[in-house]
Amino acid sequence: MNGLRKHLIANYNSLVKKLNTSIDEDDFIQIDPSYITRELDAIRNTIVTLAFSSQQGNDDFQEMEEDTHFEIFNDINSSEEDVKSTIT
């Protein structure tokens, strides 16, 4: 679990650095989506892994529903099944 949390923090920090360096003089973020796709994919995959983790007998840590939805960032050719396949 520690490795997963460190991975999430590292990708979050990388994403924020890229976003911060992409703020223009009007305080808008101008960024090519492909520049942040790796971080967003990694963050999404970590969230999916955490979301589908469970512990039997612990009511606060139950399984998620099979139809839980996760959005894909800027990829019209991927499906939700692609997301689920990254965690199995």
C-alpha positions as CSV (number, residue, x, y, z in Angstrom):
1,M,0.0,0.0,0.0
2,N,2.9,2.4,0.7
3,G,4.2,2.0,-2.8
4,L,0.8,2.8,-4.2
5,R,0.5,5.9,-2.1
6,K,4.0,7.1,-3.1
7,H,3.2,6.4,-6.8
8,L,0.0,8.5,-6.4
9,I,1.8,11.4,-4.8
10,A,4.6,11.4,-7.3
11,N,2.2,11.5,-10.2
12,Y,0.1,14.2,-8.6
13,N,3.2,16.3,-8.0
14,S,4.3,15.9,-11.6
15,L,0.9,16.9,-12.9
16,V,0.8,20.0,-10.7
17,K,4.3,21.1,-11.8
18,K,3.2,20.8,-15.4
19,L,0.0,22.7,-14.8
20,N,1.8,25.4,-12.8
21,T,4.3,26.0,-15.6
22,S,1.5,26.2,-18.1
23,I,-0.3,29.1,-16.6
24,D,-0.3,32.1,-19.0
25,E,-0.3,35.8,-18.2
26,D,-4.1,35.8,-18.0
27,D,-4.1,33.0,-15.4
28,F,-5.4,30.4,-17.8
29,I,-3.8,27.0,-18.2
30,Q,-2.6,26.4,-21.8
31,I,-1.4,22.8,-22.1
32,D,-1.3,20.1,-24.7
33,P,-3.4,17.2,-23.4
34,S,-0.7,14.7,-24.4
35,Y,1.7,16.5,-22.1
36,I,-0.3,15.4,-19.0
37,T,-1.8,12.2,-20.2
38,R,0.8,9.9,-18.5
39,E,0.2,11.5,-15.1
40,L,-3.6,11.5,-15.4
41,D,-3.6,7.8,-16.5
42,A,-1.3,6.8,-13.6
43,I,-3.5,8.7,-11.1
44,R,-6.7,7.2,-12.6
45,N,-5.1,3.7,-12.4
46,T,-4.2,4.2,-8.8
47,I,-7.6,5.4,-7.9
48,V,-9.2,2.5,-9.8
49,T,-6.9,0.1,-7.8
50,L,-7.9,1.7,-4.5
51,A,-11.6,1.8,-5.4
52,F,-11.7,-1.9,-6.2
53,S,-9.7,-2.9,-3.1
54,S,-11.8,-4.4,-0.3
55,Q,-11.5,-6.3,2.9
56,Q,-13.9,-9.0,3.8
57,G,-15.7,-8.5,7.1
58,N,-14.9,-4.7,7.2
59,D,-18.1,-2.8,6.5
60,D,-16.1,0.4,5.8
61,F,-14.1,-1.3,3.1
62,Q,-16.6,-3.2,1.0
63,E,-16.4,-4.1,-2.7
64,M,-17.4,-1.4,-5.2
65,E,-20.3,-2.1,-7.6
66,E,-19.3,-3.8,-10.9
67,D,-20.8,-0.9,-12.9
68,T,-18.6,1.8,-11.2
69,H,-17.6,4.3,-13.8
70,F,-14.2,6.0,-14.4
71,E,-13.8,8.7,-17.0
72,I,-11.1,8.4,-19.6
73,F,-9.1,11.6,-20.2
74,N,-8.9,12.8,-23.8
75,D,-9.1,9.4,-25.4
76,I,-12.1,8.7,-27.6
77,N,-10.7,5.3,-28.7
78,S,-10.5,3.8,-25.2
79,S,-13.4,2.2,-23.2
80,E,-14.1,1.7,-19.6
81,E,-13.1,-2.0,-20.1
82,D,-9.6,-0.7,-21.0
83,V,-9.4,1.0,-17.6
84,K,-10.6,-2.1,-15.8
85,S,-8.1,-4.2,-17.6
86,T,-5.2,-2.1,-16.3
87,I,-5.8,-3.3,-12.8
88,T,-6.2,-7.0,-13.4
